[in-house]
Amino acid sequence: MGGSVARRYARALFGIGVDAGKFEALGAELGSLATLWNESDELRQALENPVFRPAEKRAVLEKILPQVAPTPEVQRFVLLLLERRRIVLLPAIARAYRDLTDAQLGQVRAEVTSAQELAPGTLDRVRRSLEQRTGKKVIVNAKVDAELIGGLVARVGDLVLDGSVRTQLADLRDKLLN
């Protein structure tokens, strides 16, 4: 249920952003707030704890918001989330908003995992290859997993391209055993 509620809130703010011509800026602020939420135990505890009165929670947010989210649209949106007791959905709303922004801009996100850190040129070639395959602009998030042994694994939505040595060795083992 939380996912559909988060998407509904994200669509509402996204619509406001598109109408105002600043959906990317609103998304960046929402993302910053979600990062702050995820990284600050104190903030989460202050806003989730029923011991604090709603006015106290609002005061905490009103102090933080101008620094992290200066646009009035995002400030009103976050205060509405607090009022409706949906503030815990902030990270999910930010992810849903990012997905809407990506769709609007015709881009996708790819997670590229390799056994060791990839050189910028190699990462750029992987990005261009994924762009040819998907027909969209690709934003790459690079990760390192030494257990891959070598090669890389690229995930773009439901598409998984696995060229890791670990997988190749597993396939070879299966062929030898069968």
C-alpha positions as CSV (number, residue, x, y, z in Angstrom):
1,M,0.0,0.0,0.0
2,G,2.8,2.5,0.8
3,G,4.1,2.3,-2.7
4,S,0.9,3.3,-4.4
5,V,0.4,6.1,-1.8
6,A,3.9,7.3,-2.4
7,R,3.4,7.3,-6.2
8,R,0.1,9.3,-5.8
9,Y,1.9,11.9,-3.7
10,A,4.8,12.0,-6.1
11,R,2.5,12.4,-9.1
12,A,0.7,15.3,-7.4
13,L,4.0,17.2,-6.7
14,F,5.3,16.3,-10.2
15,G,2.2,17.8,-11.8
16,I,2.8,21.0,-9.8
17,G,6.4,21.0,-11.0
18,V,5.5,20.4,-14.6
19,D,2.9,23.2,-14.6
20,A,5.4,25.6,-13.0
21,G,8.2,24.5,-15.4
22,K,10.5,23.4,-12.5
23,F,9.9,19.7,-12.0
24,E,13.6,19.0,-12.0
25,A,14.4,21.6,-9.3
26,L,11.5,20.3,-7.1
27,G,12.8,16.7,-7.6
28,A,16.3,17.7,-6.6
29,E,15.0,19.3,-3.4
30,L,12.8,16.3,-2.6
31,G,15.8,14.0,-3.2
32,S,17.9,16.1,-0.8
33,L,15.2,15.9,1.9
34,A,15.0,12.1,1.4
35,T,18.8,11.8,1.8
36,L,18.6,13.9,5.0
37,W,15.8,11.7,6.2
38,N,17.8,8.5,5.6
39,E,21.0,9.9,7.1
40,S,19.6,11.6,10.2
41,D,18.3,9.3,13.0
42,E,17.5,12.4,15.1
43,L,15.3,13.9,12.4
44,R,13.4,10.6,11.9
45,Q,12.9,10.1,15.6
46,A,11.7,13.7,16.2
47,L,9.2,13.4,13.4
48,E,8.0,9.8,13.9
49,N,7.9,9.9,17.8
50,P,4.3,10.3,19.1
51,V,5.7,11.9,22.2
52,F,6.3,15.1,20.3
53,R,3.2,17.3,19.6
54,P,2.4,18.1,15.9
55,A,3.3,21.7,16.5
56,E,6.8,20.7,17.7
57,K,7.3,18.5,14.7
58,R,6.2,21.3,12.4
59,A,8.6,23.7,14.1
60,V,11.5,21.2,13.5
61,L,10.6,21.0,9.8
62,E,10.1,24.7,9.4
63,K,13.6,25.3,10.7
64,I,15.2,22.7,8.4
65,L,13.2,23.2,5.2
66,P,14.5,26.7,4.1
67,Q,18.0,25.3,4.1
68,V,17.3,22.0,2.2
69,A,14.2,22.8,0.2
70,P,13.9,26.6,-0.5
71,T,11.0,26.4,-2.9
72,P,7.6,27.0,-1.4
73,E,6.0,24.1,-3.3
74,V,8.3,21.5,-1.7
75,Q,8.0,23.2,1.7
76,R,4.2,23.1,1.6
77,F,4.3,19.5,0.3
78,V,6.5,18.3,3.1
79,L,4.4,20.1,5.7
80,L,1.3,18.4,4.2
81,L,3.0,15.0,4.5
82,L,3.7,15.8,8.2
83,E,0.1,16.9,8.8
84,R,-1.3,13.8,7.1
85,R,1.1,11.5,9.0
86,R,2.8,10.4,5.7
87,I,6.2,11.9,6.4
88,V,7.7,8.4,6.7
89,L,6.9,7.9,3.0
90,L,9.3,10.7,2.1
91,P,12.1,8.4,0.7
92,A,9.6,6.4,-1.3
93,I,7.9,9.5,-2.7
94,A,11.4,10.9,-3.7
95,R,12.1,7.6,-5.6
96,A,8.7,7.7,-7.3
97,Y,9.3,11.4,-8.2
98,R,12.7,10.5,-9.6
99,D,11.1,7.8,-11.8
100,L,8.6,10.3,-13.1
101,T,11.3,12.8,-13.9
102,D,13.4,10.1,-15.7
103,A,10.3,9.2,-17.8
104,Q,9.6,12.8,-18.6
105,L,13.2,13.4,-19.7
106,G,13.4,10.1,-21.6
107,Q,16.2,8.7,-19.5
108,V,16.7,5.5,-17.5
109,R,19.0,4.6,-14.6
110,A,21.5,1.7,-14.9
111,E,23.3,0.0,-12.1
112,V,26.7,-1.2,-13.4
113,T,28.6,-3.6,-11.0
114,S,32.1,-4.6,-11.7
115,A,34.9,-6.5,-9.9
116,Q,37.0,-3.4,-9.6
117,E,36.4,0.3,-10.2
118,L,36.0,1.1,-13.9
119,A,38.0,3.8,-15.6
120,P,36.0,6.8,-16.7
121,G,36.5,5.9,-20.4
122,T,35.3,2.3,-19.8
123,L,32.3,3.5,-17.9
124,D,31.5,5.9,-20.8
125,R,31.7,3.1,-23.3
126,V,29.3,1.0,-21.2
127,R,26.9,4.0,-20.9
128,R,26.9,4.5,-24.7
129,S,26.3,0.8,-25.3
130,L,23.4,0.8,-22.9
131,E,22.0,3.9,-24.6
132,Q,22.1,2.2,-28.0
133,R,20.4,-0.9,-26.5
134,T,17.6,1.1,-24.7
135,G,17.2,4.0,-27.0
136,K,17.3,6.4,-24.0
137,K,19.8,8.5,-22.2
138,V,21.3,6.3,-19.5
139,I,22.4,7.6,-16.0
140,V,25.0,5.1,-14.7
141,N,25.4,4.3,-11.0
142,A,28.7,2.3,-10.7
143,K,29.3,-0.2,-7.9
144,V,32.1,-2.6,-7.1
145,D,31.7,-6.2,-6.1
146,A,34.9,-8.2,-5.9
147,E,33.0,-11.5,-5.9
148,L,32.3,-11.0,-9.6
149,I,36.0,-11.9,-10.2
150,G,36.0,-9.9,-13.5
151,G,33.7,-8.5,-16.1
152,L,30.5,-6.6,-15.2
153,V,26.8,-6.8,-14.6
154,A,24.5,-4.1,-15.9
155,R,20.9,-3.6,-14.8
156,V,18.5,-1.3,-16.6
157,G,15.0,-1.7,-15.3
158,D,14.1,-5.4,-15.9
159,L,17.0,-5.9,-18.4
160,V,20.1,-7.6,-16.8
161,L,23.2,-8.0,-18.9
162,D,25.6,-10.3,-17.0
163,G,29.1,-10.6,-18.4
164,S,30.8,-11.4,-15.1
165,V,33.5,-14.1,-14.9
166,R,31.6,-15.5,-11.9
167,T,28.5,-16.2,-14.1
168,Q,30.7,-17.6,-16.9
169,L,32.4,-20.0,-14.5
170,A,29.0,-21.1,-13.1
171,D,27.7,-21.7,-16.7
172,L,30.8,-23.7,-17.5
173,R,30.5,-25.8,-14.4
174,D,26.8,-26.5,-15.2
175,K,27.8,-27.6,-18.7
176,L,30.6,-29.9,-17.5
177,L,28.3,-31.5,-14.9
178,N,25.5,-32.1,-17.4
